[in-house]
Structures are given as structure tokens and as C-alpha cells.
């Protein structure tokens, strides 16, 4: 989960990262803009003028193809329509229309994935042919997490019951599905590690984050964000999956160290399908103890998304008001029993005005 949609009381309608977190995409009341994540700079912007509100801007890595959905007071297109947009040619290449509002869109090089409140649709990217659709429990947040790697294909979304995660691995005749009972409350956030081996989730209660193995469904770790409830804004794995970051409406960003031996983050699996980074702590939902964050940082806005940079050395946060933060992530040698405060390396602002094309 790496985006904010339907943002209230802001000049932005959408803020999110692309698949490898190298770019930031923003939707406004008159179009959209793309920024480079690190170093922070504007890449391009597209103004549709008045009546050009864009509520979802999903990139396909760094190429010129995007998926757009209308939004705001004067949407460019209806909210139930997905536009596959070629920004080099400045035109629509194809579109998909549904009976209800589109809550999220995810792109892979081979698939277009569209999330509605109670259903997820899968389309072949080449010809926009419907290949699969699955039913979910009520999913008003449009939760879905997609592994960006071409192989394996791993996708996580809410299951048929509240608090359940459905994990789809592979495609067609070789595909498999597992269900994880992750929480007793509705899901509020989902994230998949870059290699697709781990899935993290938080519930509407917002006090705990749980990490599971996507193949064995083992409950690997439990992370405590705080003692009091909160609305989780985003979850993000580091590239080596040795850390996990989260934002919430408390205005605090937390970074957790993952795994029993986090320093040995090889990112590979041992024989038998078990992760070399993690050791299963429990097959159930409840653990005796949980892990507290190793570092945190407070931002002024209470709504934000986060992502690690490609080398894992920094965490980037973008808030719903367009403020950009680049934090230095503590190394394993720096971590102590006491929570550290992250060091701010750079702060910038995304310009919501799209006058120039």
C-alpha cells in the first residue's frame, strides 16, 4: 500500500509511489504531476485545465504509460472508468468501465489490476482482456499489494472475511491461493516485500502490524506501533526486507527491524521454502511478545505515505499536503534498546499548480 486516495482538505487528490518507489505521482483538481524520488525534482506534469480532476495516477515504473481515474469536484473522467494513458502521445490508449467507483489500480508489465469495493478484476495488459476476477469482503480503502517483480507474480488483497488476507501466486493453471487470518478487525493496510516472499498487514485498530510468509502463511513477526488505536496510512518494506516502515494519522513515522537475524538479510530462501531471514514465531495470530520500533520521526501532517529508496539507506515520506521528507535510516550498528529519532536529510514541497504543460 503506497498511495493516498480521496484526500480531503488538500490541493492534492492522490499521492503515491511507483512500483520501485523511484517516482512520486500526484493527482490534482486539474491534472497530474510526476516527481523523481531521490534526488527530489519535478519530472513532468500534465494540465487538463478546469474539469480535469485526477483521483488516481498509477505509473508503470518510469515509462510513459499510466493508468488514470477521474476525481475531485470536476473529474476529467467518471470515477468508474480507468484510462490507460500514453503521455508521450497525450492520448488514451484504452479504457475500462465498471458499475461502481474504482478504488485502486495497479499495473504490472503483463497485467492491469482494478480494485472495486467488493471485487478485484485482472486484465491482460496487451489487449485489456479480462482474465480473472475475485470477490473480497468490503474493501472501501481499495487495499491491494502487488509484487513488482515479473516473476514471481504475487498479489495480496482482502479475503472473503474481515481481517483475512488472500494471497494469489502465479497465473493461470499454475496459480495458487492461500488465505491468512491476520486480524480480528478489518484490514487497514497491506504491503508485499520486493521479492514477494513476505506480506505485512495492519487492521483498523492500528496498534499492531503483522508479518507473514506468503508461501507457508507462517506468522513471522508482530510489530507494535503503539498502545492506542490509529489509522495506518501506509506500510513499506526495505529493499532487503530487513526493515518495515509505517505512517499513521498520529503524525509519527515508525521504522521496525525485521527478522530474528536482521543483519543477515540475504533475501533468499533456504531449503523447504522457509526464509533465511525469518524464523517462524507462531502459526497463530497471538504472540507472547512483540517488537517495538527502532526509530521514528514526527511530521506535521497526519496523512502520509512512505517508501524506502533503492539502496535502503533513506526513507521518503510524502504527506497529503505535498510536503516531501527524506530521512536517514539507522544502520544495524546504530540501533539500541531506546527508539532513535531519524535524521532529516532533506525537505521539499510538491507544487500543486499545473499551469504549465
N, C-alpha and C positions, 0 to 999 in steps of 0.2 A: 504494500500500500504506500504509494509515493506521490499522492496528489491530494489537493483540496478542491472540492467542487461545491457549487451552490453557496459560495461565500457571501455572508451578509455584512452590511455596513462597511463595504470596501469598494475601491475602484476596480478591483480585480474580481472576476467571476470564477477563475480557475488558476491554480498554481500547481505545477508538478514537474517531475524529473523524467527524462527519457530512460530507456532500458538500462544503460550503463552509467546513469547519473552524470554524464558529461555535459548535458544541456538542461536548461530550465525553460519550460513553456508556460506562457501566461495568456489567459483569455480575458478580454475586457468588453465593455459595452459597445466597442466599435471595431473589434478585430482581435489580433493576437500578436505576440512578440516572442522571440526566442533569444535566450541568453546563453553564453558559454559559462559553464560552472566554475572552472578553475584554469586560467585566470578569469575573473568575473568581467564580462563585457557583453554588450549587445551584439547579436549576430545578424538578425534581421527582424522586421516587423511588417505586418500587413494590415492596412486600414480598410475597412469596408464602409466607413462613414457611419452616419446615424442609421439606426436599424440594422447594425452589423454585429450584434452581441454574440460572443462565442463563449459557451459554457464548458466545453471540453476541448482540449488541444492535446492529442496523443501523437507523439513522434514515432518514427521508425528509425531508431538510432540517430544518425546525423544526415539522413538522406532528405530529399525534397518532398517525400510523400508523408502526409499527415492524415489523421482522422479527426474531423471537426464535428461538433454538435452545437447547435444554436443555444443561446442562453440570455439571461438578463431581461430587462424591461422590453427591449426591442430586438428579439433574436434574428440573426441572419437567416437561419433555417429553423423549422419546427424542432422542438426538443425530442421528438420521437424519430428523428431522422439522422443517420450517420452519413457524413460526406467524406469520401476518400479524395483528398485534395492534393494536387500537384502544384507546389508553389513556384516552381520554375516556369511552368506554363500558365500559372494563375488561373487554373480552371479545375472543375470537378471531373474526376475520372470515373466515378461510380458512386452509388448511394444505396443505403439500406433503410427501409421504413418499417416501423413497428406500431403496434396498437397502444403502447404506453411509452412514457418517457424513458429515454436512455440514461442510465445512471453512471455507466463507465464504459470505456472502450480500451482494449489492449491490442497492440499489434505485435506480431512475430513476422519473420520473413516469409513464413508459409501460411499464416492464419490471421484472421480478424476475429476478435472475441468481443461480443457485445453483452453487457450486463443489464438486465431489467430487474424489477423488484423481486420477482419470483422465478426467474428463468435466465439461463446463460446460453447464448447462441454462438456457434462456431462456424466460421466460413472459410473456404479456401481463398487465399489472397489473390490468386491468379485470375479467377473468374467470379468471385463473390458467390460461389455456390454453397448453400447450407449443407454442412457435413454432419453436424451433431447439435443437439440441444438437451440441456439437463434442467430439471426443476430443483429449486432450492427453497429453503424456508424464507420467510420475508427478509429481504436484504435491502432496506431503504438507503443504506450507505453506499450501495454498489460495490461491496467488497469483492476483490479478486486479486490474486497474486500469481504472476506468471514468470517462470524461469526464462531469462533472456537468451540462454544458450540454445543453439539449433538442436543439439542433442545433449541430454535427453529433453523431451517435452514434458514438463511438469507444471501443472496448474492447480492452484488451491482456491476453493470458494466455500461459502457456507453449504452445509449439507441439508438434509431434509428436516432436521430437528434443530431447535435453538442450541447454540453452543457447540455444534458439531462442525468439523472441517471435512470437506470432501476433497481428496487428492486424486487427480487424474494424471496417469503416467503413460506416455506413448500415445499412439494414434491408431485408429482403425482396428484391425484384427489383433494387433499386438498390444493394445491398450489394456490397462488395469486400473481398478478403482479401489481405494481404501478409504475408510471413514475413521475419524479420530474424535472421540468425545473429549473435547478440550476444556469446556467450561460449563457451568450450570446456568449462566446468563447468556444473552445474545452476544454474538461476536461483534467487536467494535473495530478490530484492526487485524490485518494479515500481512505476512511478508515471507518470501521464499529466498533462501540463500542463492548466491550466484550460480552454484553448481546444481541446484535443485535437490540437494540431499536433506535440507532442514526446512521446517516451516515454523514460524513464530506467530503467536496469536495473543490477543487481549480481548477481554469481554467488556460489556457495557459498564461493569463495576469499576474497571480501570485500576485496580490495585496490583494485580499480578499479570505477568507476561509468561507464557509457557512455550517451550521449545520442544519440538518433536522430530523424530526421524521420519522422513516421508516414505521410506520403504518398509521399515519394520513397525512403524507407528509408535515406537518406544517414546515415553515421556522422558526427555533427557535432562531438562533443567527448568527451574522455576525462578523467575526474577521478580523481585519486589520493587515496584515503582514508588509506593508509598502506603501509608496506613489508611488514608482516606480516599474515597472514590474520586475518579477523574475521567474526563473524556479523552481517550487516546487519539492523537491526531495522525501519527504515523509510526511505523516500525521500519528499521533498516539494518540489514546485515553488512558487516565489513567484507571487503573482497576475499579475505582469507577466513571468513566466518568465525573469527576468534572474538569478535565484539558485536554487540547489538545496541542500537540507539533508538530512543523513543522521544516523541514530543507529546504534550498533553495541554489541556486547557488551564492548567495551573501555571503555565508560563515557564516551566522548567524542562530543560532537555537533559535526559539521563543517558549515560553510556555504561553498559554492563560488559563484564568479561565473561566469555562463554567457555564451557568445557572444563573438565577436571584438570587437564593439562593444556591450558590455552596457549602456552608458549610453543607447543608442538603443532601448530596449525598447518598441517601439510595439505589439508583439503582432499585427501584420498581416503578410500575405504579399505579396511582390512578384509581378509577372507571371511566369508559368512555374511557379508553385506553390512557389517557394523562399522560405524565411523571410527577412524583412528583418533579423531579429536575428542569425541564424546564417549562416555561410558553411561549406559542407561542407569538412571537413578530409581526409576519406578515405572511400572506399567500402568499405574492408576493415575488419577487426577491429583490426589493429595500427596504432598511430600512432607517429611518431618521438618525440614529446614528449607530456607530459600536464600537466594543470592541478592545482595544489595548492590546498587550501582557503584562503580569505581570513580566516576566523575560526573559532574553536572554543570549546567550553565543556565542562567535565567535571562529570558528575553522579554521585551516589553509587550509583545502581542501574545495573546493566549491561543492563537490558532496558527499552526505552522507544520511544515513537512521537513524531513531531514534525509540526508544521504551521505555516505562516505565517498571521498574522492577515490580515484582508480588505484592509488597505492595504499589506501587505508590510513594515511598519515593525518588526514583532516576530515572533519565533519562539517558539512554545509547545511545550513538551515535557511529556509525561505518562509517568511511569515505572510499571513494573508494581506498585510498592508504593503507588501513588496519589499520589506527590509531583508537584506542578504547578510548572513553571518558565516564567516569561515573560522572554525575553531581548530586548535591543535589538539589532537587526540593523545592522551597519555600513553607512554610505552609501558610494557610489562614491568620494566625496571622501576618506573616511577610510581606504580600503583602501591597503595598502602591500605591498612585497615580503615583509615579515615578517607571519606569521599573527598576527592580533589575538585577544585574548580577549574574548568577548562580555560585555556588562554585564548583570547580573541586575537586572531591574526589580521583580520580584515573585515570591514563592514561597508556595505554599499546599499543602493536603493534601485529598484527596478522602476523605470519610468512608465506610468500607465497611459501616457499620452501617445497616440499613434498617428499624429497629424501627417508625418512624412511617410511615404510608401517606398 
